[in-house]
Amino acid sequence: MGWLERLTGKKDKSADQAKERLKLVLIHDRTDITPHQMEIMKNELLEVISRHVAIDPNAVRIDMAQEGREQRLIADIPLRATNSRRK
Amino acid sequence: MTAKVLTITSGKGGVGKTTTTANIAVALANLSHKVVCIDADIGLRNLDVVLGLENRIVYDLVDVVEGRCRLRQAMIRDKRLPELYLIPAAQTRDKNAVSPSDMVRLCDELRSDVDWVLIDSPAGIERGFRNAIAPADVVMVVTNPEVSAVRDADRIIGLIEAEEKGPARLVLNRVNMTLIKRGDMLNAEDVLELLAVELIGIIPEDESVVVSTNRGQPVALDGKSKAGLAFQNIARRLNGEKVPFLNLEEKDGFFNRLSRVLRGGGA
């Protein structure tokens, strides 16, 4: 890293890139789920959920997270505010 | 005596499995343990040259398994140490000449007689790897701070857990502090966070490993180099001692400081 990057605080260290790339690769290696399959699963999940509650598809985050050597599917699905309560 | 069987594996080739096996064997023998190492890399024999015992081979692992000699006859004694032995791999056969149950039987025969059986696993995840981990009580995974080696280590750690041989212990080999400081190499913390396993040793990249391998005298024979010391520390940890990890920072001598000033102040 040169003095210019140091001054501007730009994060372009190759070790950081290696770590980020490995994180993603390991998740897919461990779960055997490709990014494509993940996308399909995500869409199906959204479809089922939106049948019951109103959600904003663009605010939904479904990700794989690592906890020790275990993988976890984490979904953060904000519900859309509604004024009319169900009877 | 009831031996512990320690298998050294890695997934990826060329990360330093054989060097690690040879050095831990030497270091354990230096601590007055009786050690037998087995080269399980059939067809690609190498532990013999790294240990400097290549000229003394008469019988090999396949000879023992196929009953052409007794176990004792295939054990080459290393004369530099009181009780270090090598059972070399066969060079002209393939890995299917030995089965996992052959390895279990062979190690069981050794168990009552020695303190440690070290098995140098071949690279890969096939038969040779299965042979190497079948009799293991402890499995050590060697990796380098580099994307392909870490990825393969993760695969291997998963397989070790699936075989109920876990938890694997990690040896991080060829750590280059200059590159780490520059932000161009994964550090031990990064690798541990990614792999989520227990660390048992960090070995610095060290020219003396190349030199000692050239001579057939493992660095751990004397503890003068940093790598040699790091291997000795692994042996002590295996022995149940609590040994802090080495400080791998280069000595801040005059020339280091001078060259930093000349390079323009980069740490």
Interface residues (C-beta under 8 A of the other chain):
Chain A: M1 W3 K13 S14 A15 D16 A18 K19 R21 L22 K23 V25 L26 D29 R30 Q66 G68 R69
Chain B: E146 V147 V150 R151 D154 R155 I157 G158 E161 I180 R182 G183 D184 M185 L186 N187 D190 L194 L195 A196 V197 G264 G265 G266
